[in-house]
Amino acid sequence: MAKEYSDIVNESIQIAINPQTALNTHERINTVYSGEILKLESGYAKVILETTEVMRADEVGLVHGGFIFSAADFAAMVAVNEPNVVLASSNCLFLAPVRVGDSVTFEATEHQKEGRKRNVTVRGFVHEIKVFEGEFKTVITERHILRLDLLKNIED
């Protein structure tokens, strides 16, 4: 029987992470567009995005920033590594262009914990060149965000 895409992705993620630290979030993300986990430790993640032709924004080979942001966001979520972590806000700088064929390595470090809130700094590099830096504010919800009744306390 053929393996499902998500099973293949999960197997490759499990190989890449520290055996003492299991991936608890975003298990079904498409790593082709959001990057592969290279390293996962408590409060830290390293993700690599191999840019491809489908990410091309123009005839010169510029990669669309949305793919860069997606990989940075994924790295931040993995650094927090809670099942119900969601992005609340971000402040990002795109510091240099990324070309089709570049490998972008993202390092995400959780540096502030306050209740259910987590702040994560993410930096992206192509070789030694910093191409991205961002601050991601996340929230850990009690249940999956799509299973919360967000309107229950709002009166008509």
C-alpha positions in Angstrom: 0.0 0.0 0.0 1.3 3.5 -0.9 2.2 5.8 1.9 0.2 9.0 2.4 2.1 12.3 1.8 1.6 13.3 5.5 3.1 9.9 6.6 6.2 10.5 4.5 6.6 14.1 5.8 6.2 12.9 9.4 8.8 10.2 9.0 11.3 12.8 7.5 10.6 15.2 10.4 11.0 12.5 13.0 14.5 11.7 11.6 15.6 15.3 11.8 14.6 16.1 15.4 16.2 15.3 18.7 14.8 12.0 19.9 14.0 13.5 23.3 11.9 16.3 21.7 8.9 15.2 19.6 7.2 17.5 17.2 3.9 18.6 18.7 2.6 21.2 16.3 1.9 21.7 12.6 2.5 18.0 11.9 0.8 18.1 8.5 2.4 21.2 7.1 3.7 20.9 3.5 7.5 21.1 4.1 8.1 21.8 0.4 6.7 25.3 0.9 7.4 25.8 4.6 10.8 24.1 5.1 12.2 21.0 6.7 13.2 20.8 10.3 16.9 20.3 10.7 17.0 20.7 14.5 14.4 20.8 17.3 15.2 21.5 21.0 13.2 23.0 23.7 12.6 26.7 22.7 14.7 26.3 19.5 14.2 25.2 15.9 16.3 25.2 12.8 14.4 24.9 9.5 15.7 24.9 5.9 13.8 26.0 2.9 15.0 24.8 -0.5 13.6 27.4 -2.9 12.2 26.1 -6.2 10.8 27.3 -9.5 7.2 27.3 -8.1 8.3 30.1 -5.7 9.5 32.3 -8.5 8.0 35.8 -8.6 9.6 37.2 -11.8 11.7 36.5 -14.8 15.0 37.1 -12.9 14.3 34.4 -10.3 13.3 36.4 -7.2 11.5 34.2 -4.7 8.2 35.6 -3.5 8.4 36.8 0.1 5.4 34.8 1.2 7.4 31.6 1.0 10.1 33.2 3.1 7.6 34.3 5.7 5.9 30.9 5.7 9.2 29.1 6.5 10.0 31.7 9.2 6.5 31.3 10.7 6.9 27.5 10.7 10.3 27.8 12.4 8.7 30.0 15.1 5.8 27.5 15.7 8.2 24.6 15.9 10.4 26.5 18.5 7.3 26.9 20.7 6.2 23.3 19.8 2.8 23.3 21.5 -0.1 21.6 19.8 -2.3 24.7 19.8 0.1 27.5 19.1 -1.1 30.2 16.8 0.5 33.4 15.4 -0.9 36.6 17.0 1.4 39.1 15.3 4.8 39.6 13.7 7.2 42.3 12.8 9.5 41.2 10.0 12.3 42.6 7.9 13.3 41.2 4.5 16.9 42.2 4.4 18.2 40.7 1.1 16.6 39.1 -1.9 16.3 35.3 -2.2 16.8 33.7 -5.6 15.3 30.4 -6.9 17.7 27.7 -6.0 18.9 29.3 -2.7 18.7 27.3 0.5 17.5 29.5 3.3 18.2 28.4 6.9 16.0 29.8 9.6 16.9 29.7 13.3 14.0 30.4 15.7 14.6 31.0 19.4 11.9 31.4 22.0 13.0 34.2 24.3 10.0 35.3 26.3 7.3 33.2 28.0 4.4 35.0 29.7 1.5 32.7 30.6 0.2 31.4 27.2 2.1 34.0 25.2 5.5 33.2 23.6 7.8 35.6 21.7 10.2 34.1 19.2 13.0 35.7 17.2 13.6 34.2 13.8 16.6 34.8 11.6 17.0 33.5 8.0 20.3 33.1 6.2 21.5 32.2 2.7 25.1 31.1 3.4 26.3 33.8 5.8 24.0 36.6 4.5 21.1 37.4 6.7 18.1 37.7 4.5 15.3 37.8 7.1 14.7 38.8 10.7 11.4 38.7 12.5 9.8 38.8 15.9 6.8 36.5 16.2 4.3 36.8 19.0 2.4 33.6 19.5 -0.5 32.4 21.8 -1.1 28.9 23.0 -4.8 28.2 23.1 -6.6 25.6 25.3 -8.1 23.9 22.3 -7.5 24.1 18.6 -8.2 27.6 17.3 -10.9 26.3 15.0 -12.6 24.5 17.9 -12.8 27.6 20.2 -16.1 29.4 20.4 -14.7 32.9 19.8 -18.1 34.5 19.7 -19.6 33.1 22.9 -18.9 36.3 24.9 -20.0 38.8 22.3 -23.5 40.2 22.7 -25.5 41.2 19.7 
